[in-house]
Amino acid sequence: MWRRRSWRFYFGFPPFGFYWHGLKPFPSKEEYISMLQEYRDALEEELKEVEKDIEEIKKSI
């Protein structure tokens, strides 16, 4: 939907700069590595669960 704010038209979204005010800056390298390791651990845990499900299904066939 078109909206008019003073001199410009836009599609209901605020200007690009609006999203970046007050947001946390990018994480440091150490924080990013820690986040990736946590994500990897979660994926490995989920992969183990999927492998168990596959084995159970194979046994039931």
PAMAR-63644 format. One line per field, with one value per residue: y, z, x of N, C-alpha, C, O, CB in turn. Coordinates in steps of 0.001 Angstrom, whole numbers, plus 500000, padded with zeros to 6 digits. Glycine has a CB too. Layout:
n_Y: Y_...
n_Z: Z_...
n_X: X_...
ca_Y: Y_...
ca_Z: Z_...
ca_X: X_...
c_Y: Y_...
c_Z: Z_...
c_X: X_...
o_Y: Y_...
o_Z: Z_...
o_X: X_...
cb_Y: Y_...
cb_Z: Z_...
cb_X: X_...
END
This chain:
n_Y: 498826_502180_504853_508201_510245_513290_514252_511879_508639_505358_501778_501112_500414_501489_503878_502687_503210_503279_500743_500182_501790_501717_498978_496091_496059_494216_490947_490181_488474_486315_485967_485310_482912_481360_481308_479894_477420_476578_476304_474266_472167_471847_471026_468603_467114_466970_465523_463036_462238_461971_459899_457831_457634_456763_454240_452935_452896_451322_448879_448252_447612
n_Z: 500000_499147_500782_501882_502920_503762_501265_499933_498580_499729_500354_502833_504518_506826_506244_505143_507006_509418_510572_511578_513726_517097_517154_518127_517653_515234_516259_518107_516949_518651_519945_517734_516874_519105_518944_516546_517278_519244_517627_515907_517766_518477_516024_515667_517762_516938_514586_515602_516795_514510_513216_515050_514737_512084_512294_513981_512292_510209_511578_512100_509672
n_X: 500841_500549_502077_502349_504890_505779_507739_508188_507355_506578_506519_505043_507122_509575_512260_515525_517669_516358_516140_518648_519248_519976_520342_522207_525714_527730_528791_531833_534829_535362_532881_531337_532535_531968_529159_528860_529963_528154_525909_526792_527033_524339_523305_524684_523590_520921_521292_522089_519689_518105_519453_518927_516147_516037_517261_515384_513169_514140_514417_511790_510757
ca_Y: 500000_503395_505866_509387_510944_514543_514319_510598_507528_504082_500672_500739_500100_502688_503972_501689_503569_503095_499427_500055_502607_501019_497552_495683_495931_492855_490312_490060_487183_485288_485719_484645_481532_480689_481081_478821_476158_476186_475869_472969_471184_471601_470238_467245_466455_466671_464469_461776_461875_461525_458574_456886_457442_455953_452874_452390_452646_450167_447686_447937_447179
ca_Z: 500000_499053_501826_501546_504061_503248_499845_499318_498650_500031_500498_504203_505281_507139_505484_505464_508200_510625_511154_512163_514934_518347_517087_518634_516568_514890_517346_517920_516383_519690_520118_516532_516929_520145_518402_515557_517981_519846_516526_515484_518779_518354_514804_515908_518615_516100_513664_516357_516929_513196_512979_515868_514080_510883_512734_514462_511127_509509_512365_512033_508305
ca_X: 500000_501339_501922_503118_505469_506320_508034_508521_506418_507214_505581_504728_508316_510343_513503_516538_518427_515539_516373_519978_519386_519724_520615_523510_526693_528106_529549_533273_535209_535209_531450_530853_533020_531185_527818_528951_530191_526872_525056_527311_526660_522901_523103_525168_522595_519764_521694_522037_518277_517634_520024_518162_514851_516263_517498_514115_512309_514698_514122_510356_510390
c_Y: 501237_504302_507069_510037_512128_514448_512977_509556_506264_503046_500249_500350_501393_502730_503012_501987_503328_501791_499344_500907_501768_499526_497277_495577_494467_492247_490279_488678_486070_484940_484943_483179_480738_480367_479936_477465_475662_475649_474492_471880_470832_470750_468798_466461_466066_465552_463103_461302_461352_460139_457509_456591_456558_454484_452216_452041_451417_448861_447280_447436_445709
c_Z: 500000_500233_501450_502832_503500_501734_499186_499505_498993_500319_501948_505056_505614_506317_505994_506776_509488_511329_511909_513405_516158_518299_517603_517467_516315_516012_517042_517357_517391_519913_518922_516507_517961_519648_517400_516222_518648_518775_516034_516466_518692_517121_514988_516755_517799_515119_514352_516513_515608_512887_513799_515226_512850_511272_513224_513297_510358_510245_512231_510653_508128
c_X: 500887_501044_502773_503604_506243_506537_508274_507415_507196_506146_505384_505911_509042_511624_514560_517258_517668_515876_517687_520169_519057_519963_522021_524488_527035_528934_531046_533579_535005_533744_530891_531283_532235_529778_527838_529167_528916_525927_525484_526908_525179_522606_523562_524169_521367_520076_521663_520598_517726_518178_519301_516813_514988_516455_516223_513200_512813_514382_512663_509926_510627
o_Y: 501326_504484_506940_510339_511950_514560_512929_509603_506118_503397_499067_499985_502296_501714_502572_501078_503187_501740_498507_500753_501178_498855_498128_495062_493591_492957_490339_487816_484992_483769_484034_482304_479584_479278_479097_476464_474466_474659_473639_470795_469667_469859_467872_465281_464965_464715_462116_460112_460389_459292_456401_455439_455696_453592_451047_451007_450583_447845_446092_446890_445169
o_Z: 500759_500623_500775_503724_502831_500985_497985_500468_498590_500509_502246_506218_504780_505751_507142_507587_510547_512559_512801_514087_516243_519319_517523_516407_517096_516657_515887_517296_517035_520055_519084_516161_517727_519901_517399_515773_518625_518992_515771_516059_518818_517166_514517_516500_517949_514846_513742_516381_515595_512357_513310_515175_512604_510650_512918_513315_509915_509606_512248_510505_507050
o_X: 501851_499891_503794_502812_507261_505566_508540_506650_508350_504982_505560_505730_509119_512027_514504_517437_518280_515897_517827_521182_517980_519803_522906_524133_526667_529705_531466_532703_534528_533393_530077_530490_531877_529262_526937_528609_528625_525229_524636_526492_524802_521758_522902_523927_520837_519216_521251_520313_516960_517458_519080_516382_514144_515878_515987_512533_512024_514109_512341_508833_510377
cb_Y: 499998_504122_505306_510381_509997_514893_515169_510074_507361_504213_499497_499637_499132_502744_505382_501602_504999_503122_498382_500421_503853_501263_497029_494333_496722_492823_488886_490301_487207_485759_487051_485369_481493_481561_482361_479104_476320_477386_476884_473018_471708_472933_470874_467277_467374_467921_464754_461944_463080_462522_458569_457439_458794_456472_452848_453387_453897_450329_447919_449167_447955
cb_Z: 501213_497737_503233_500704_504929_503963_499635_499895_497311_501224_499692_504191_504502_508637_505528_504342_508130_510271_510080_511149_514869_518766_515645_519401_516898_513566_517588_519256_515917_521006_520297_515281_517258_521408_517738_514574_519023_520582_515374_515345_520174_518280_513631_516598_519788_515346_513107_517744_517405_512094_513312_517291_513687_510093_513826_515398_510192_509351_513829_512401_507249
cb_X: 499043_501061_502329_502274_506395_507644_509208_509823_505636_508183_506054_503784_509237_510669_514035_517543_518832_514050_516345_521012_518468_518344_520451_523414_527971_528883_529036_534037_536661_535838_530687_531362_534526_531113_527273_530083_531298_526223_525099_528834_526993_522128_523849_526543_522187_519314_523095_522691_517453_518053_521519_517962_514242_517500_518543_513421_512270_516214_514464_509539_511180
END
